[in-house]
Amino acid sequence: MEQRRTVLLADTSTEFRILLREAMEKTGEFLVEIAQTGDEVLEKVQEQEPDILIMDVILPGLGDHSIFCVNLQGGV
């Protein structure tokens, strides 16, 4: 059996997070982790090294998202 890919889903909308998480996990291909703030995203990326990041570009605590993207590319 193929290993499920880890997805980090970061969005302030509870409804969106629930819908997307349920749809993705239902396929059996993804394990979805949730973050609601930029600080949570940075922490979870560092700890869990997700395969996929789905993120709202406007998150509390994120600041300049271009700096955040550079951090992800270079390793947090």
C-alpha positions as CSV (number, residue, x, y, z in Angstrom):
1,M,0.0,0.0,0.0
2,E,1.3,3.4,-0.9
3,Q,2.0,5.9,1.9
4,R,-0.4,8.7,2.2
5,R,1.0,12.2,1.4
6,T,0.8,14.8,4.2
7,V,-1.0,18.0,3.4
8,L,-0.8,21.1,5.5
9,L,-4.0,23.1,5.1
10,A,-3.8,26.7,6.4
11,D,-6.9,28.9,6.2
12,T,-8.9,31.0,8.6
13,S,-12.2,29.7,7.3
14,T,-13.4,26.8,9.4
15,E,-15.9,25.7,6.8
16,F,-13.3,25.6,4.1
17,R,-10.9,23.6,6.2
18,I,-13.5,21.0,7.1
19,L,-14.8,20.6,3.6
20,L,-11.4,20.3,2.0
21,R,-10.0,18.0,4.8
22,E,-12.9,15.6,4.5
23,A,-12.8,15.5,0.7
24,M,-9.0,14.9,0.6
25,E,-8.9,12.3,3.4
26,K,-11.9,10.4,1.9
27,T,-9.7,9.5,-1.1
28,G,-7.4,7.6,1.2
29,E,-4.4,9.3,-0.4
30,F,-3.9,12.2,2.0
31,L,-3.4,12.9,5.7
32,V,-4.4,16.6,6.3
33,E,-3.0,18.7,9.1
34,I,-4.6,22.0,9.9
35,A,-3.1,25.5,10.7
36,Q,-5.0,28.7,11.3
37,T,-2.1,31.3,11.7
38,G,1.2,32.0,10.0
39,D,3.0,31.0,13.2
40,E,1.2,27.6,13.2
41,V,2.2,27.1,9.6
42,L,5.9,27.8,10.3
43,E,5.9,25.5,13.3
44,K,4.1,22.6,11.5
45,V,6.3,22.9,8.3
46,Q,9.4,22.6,10.5
47,E,8.1,19.7,12.6
48,Q,6.2,17.7,10.0
49,E,7.7,18.6,6.6
50,P,4.5,18.2,4.7
51,D,4.4,17.1,1.1
52,I,1.9,19.7,0.1
53,L,1.0,23.1,1.5
54,I,-2.4,24.7,0.7
55,M,-2.4,28.1,2.2
56,D,-4.5,31.3,2.3
57,V,-2.0,34.1,1.6
58,I,-3.7,36.3,4.2
59,L,-3.2,34.6,7.6
60,P,-2.9,36.2,11.0
61,G,0.8,36.3,12.1
62,L,2.2,35.7,8.7
63,G,3.4,39.2,7.8
64,D,5.2,39.4,4.5
65,H,4.2,36.2,2.6
66,S,7.2,36.6,0.2
67,I,9.6,36.1,3.1
68,F,7.6,33.1,4.2
69,C,7.9,31.5,0.7
70,V,11.6,32.0,0.7
71,N,11.8,30.4,4.2
72,L,9.9,27.3,2.9
73,Q,12.2,27.0,-0.2
74,G,15.4,27.2,1.8
75,G,14.1,25.1,4.7
76,V,12.6,26.8,7.8
